[in-house]
Amino acid sequence: MFSTPQKTSSSKLSLSIFAAFCCLLLGVFSTTQTIFLSHPVYAEDDILKNITHRKLNDTERGNISMSCASIQTSLKNIQRNDSKTRVILGTNYQTLLSNYISPLNVRLIKNNLPDPTLISIQSEAITSRNSFTNLFVTYSQRLESLISIDCKNQPDTFYSELENVRFLRSQLEESVNKVNTALSNHLKTVNQLREKLSNNSTDSTPTSTSTSTSTSTSTSTKINTSEDSSTTQINITSSQNEEKSR
């Protein structure tokens, strides 16, 4: 009897978050594609021990030494762009988790409509977001170390560290993809929930109308029956009076 208001409240809630969630999510995806145009992202120092470094030949050493200035400039541009993207992604992730994903699950639980899928996605999103934050710290430190190396006079050392940074960047990209996948799954699940609640709300309306119609019909029938009974009694009384007068 009292479940309909809860469903309607949840339906309004899901509708209200849907548009804002879509806009913010699109911003996250577009920003992600902008950042990782070179080699990918994340990892901790112990993972770097598994990297097999390739030895340079004389030609490669010479190319690095000759192009050192332009290489350093490119790396600094990457560092600057990555820092901006880190702020944008970190802010968007936190906004989605704090203002949309978590409050929605809390509201559904309070309305006795918990969704296990949304709860699981929230946990996955938080884990991936934390991994992104930690890995970016490691990556940015290694990138700074790479930029500080004198690639003109130390091409071998420079290239070895470059391989570390490339590996970390690949890991970081993978971490970002995991966060985006969780957000995409959340958006899909919210959309399905929105449609489900809308359908439940629509289904409850005909039931109420049917009940009202049935009640009205029943009342009308009772009135008509009562009127017919009164008419019958009047006719009987009239007949008896006529017989007495005769």
Buried (B, 14 or more C-beta within 10 A) or exposed (E): EEEBEBBBBBBEBBEEBBEEBEEBBEBBEEBBEEBBEBBBBBBEEEBBEEBEEEEBEEEBBEBBBEBBEEBBEEBEEBBEBBEEBBEBBBEBBEBBBEBBBBEBBEBBEEBEBEBEEBBBBBEBBBEBBEBBBBBBEBBBEBBEEBBEBEBBEBBBEBBBBBBBBBBBBBBBBBBBBBBBBBBBBBBEBBBEBBEBBBEBBEEBEEEEEEEEEEEEEEEEEEEEEEEEEEEEEEEEEEEEEEEEEE
